[in-house]
Amino acid sequence: MPPAARPGDPARRHEPKALRARRQRTALRRAGASAAAALLMAGVAYAVLSAGPGSGPAMPAYAHRTADVEAAYTFAHSDAGESLQWIPCYCGCGTHSGHDNNRDCFVKPDGTGFDEHGSQCDVCVDIALRVNRGQADGQSLQEIRASVDAAYAGYLPTDTSMPP
């Protein structure tokens, strides 16, 4: 059997088109599999590193449903997200889920994990992101609370204490 021709060798230029096409498909499949494996490993590394030591449980799949949902869960799970304990939720979850504030929509009050409710509720996500933006803009917690209360006037809020 003759040795395999290398790319660019004159022998390769004269091989049948079907053989050349098969060789290209094989190379593409191998490249695609390598790229998929690299993406998978990057995703695993990100999940492990984003959890970090002492940061509690890694976020569940439902917390990544959309970019806004992921941003809301990430914020609620952060130290800055503790401010959500002073912000009521207006979706009715105080009645149907026993929540006391907007943070409860994302993070269990005892810190043992996450609540799936926030991943399915646009009101919860909107409120969390409003608080995050308000803090980023330098608003006080009282100003943020007043803004959320005004935006959802007429809706039934959770029974949430006023910020200090």
N, C-alpha and C positions, 0 to 999 in steps of 0.2 A: 504494500500500500504506500503511495507517495506521501511525503510529509505534508501537513496542512499548510495551505497558503496563508500568508499574512495579509492584513488589509493593505491595499496599495500594490500588492504583487501583481505582475501581469497575468498570472494564472487565475486570479480572482476575477479579473475583468472579463474573462472569457467563459466563466462558469455559467450554467443555465440560469435564467431569470428566476425560476421557481426555487432553486437552491439558494440563490442570493436573498430572495424574499424570506425564505424560511430562516436563514441565518440572522437576518435583521429582526424578525419577529421574536426569535429566541433572545437576542440581545436586549430588545425592548422589555420583554417579560422579566428578564433578570434585573434590569435596571429598575423596573417598577417594583419588584419584590424588595429590592434593597432600599428603595425610597420609602416604601410602606413600613418596613422594619425600622428604619431610622426615625420615622414619625412616631411610631408606636413607642419606641424607647424614649424619645424626647417627651412624649406625653406622660409616661410613667415617671420619668425624672422630675418633670414639672409638678406632678401630683405629690410626689414624696417631698420635694423641696418646699412647695408652697404650704404644706402642712406644718413643717418646721418643728423643732423640738419644743414640747410644752405648749403647743398652740391648740391642743385638743384634737378631736376627730377630724379626719379629712372630709371635705364636702362631698355629699352624695351626688349621684348622677342628676337627680332632678334639679339640683341647684345650678346646673349648667344648661338649662332648657333654652334660654336666650341670653344675649349679652346683657340686657337689663336685669334679668333675674340673677345672673351670676354676679353682677355688680352689687345688687342689693344684698345677696347672701354674704359676699365678701365684706361689704361694709358692716353689716349687722354682726358678723363674727369678729370684727376687729375691735381694738380698744376704743377707737372713735365711735364705733357703732353702739357702745353702751349708752350713748345719749338718746337712743331710740326708746329707752325705758321711760322717758319723760314725754313721749309723743304718743297720743292716742291713735288707734287704727279706726277707720271708718267703714270697714267692709261688713261689719256684723259679727266678726270673729269673737268678740267678747261674749256673745250669746251662744253661738254654735260651736266654738272651740275653746272657750274659757280663757281667752287671752286677756291680759291686763294692759298691754301696750303694743306698739308696732314691732318692737324687737322680738316679742314672743311669736310673731308670725314666721320668723326665720330660725331663731335659736331657742332651744328649750330653756325655760327659766332656771332649771337646776344645773345647766351647763353640760348635760350629758350628751348632747347632740343637736340635731337640727329638726325643725318642724317643716313638713312638706307643704303646709298650707300656703306659705308665701310664694312658692314656685308656680302656683296656679291662680294667683290673685293679682290683677293689675293695680288695684287700689293699694294693696300692701307694698308692692314694688314701687309705685309712684311716690308714696309717702317716704319710704326709706331713701329713695334717690333725691327727693326734695331736701331732706335733712342733710344728706351728704353734700349736696351743692351749697346749701346755706352755710354749712360749716366751712367749706372751701372758700366761700365768699367773705368769711369773717363775721357772719351774723351771730348774734348771741342766741343761746338756746331759747330764751323767751321770745325773741323775734321770729325764730323758726317755728316755734309752737303756734304763735299767733297767725303766721302765714298758712300753716297747715290747717288750723281751725277755720280760717276764713275760706280756704279753698274747698273745704268739705262741709261748709255750713249747710244744715238741713239733713245731714246724714247722722246716724246713731253712732257716737264714739264709744270706745272702751272707757272704762272708769279709770283714768290715768291721772296720777298726781301731777301738779304743776312743777316745772323745773325750779330748782333752788335759785 
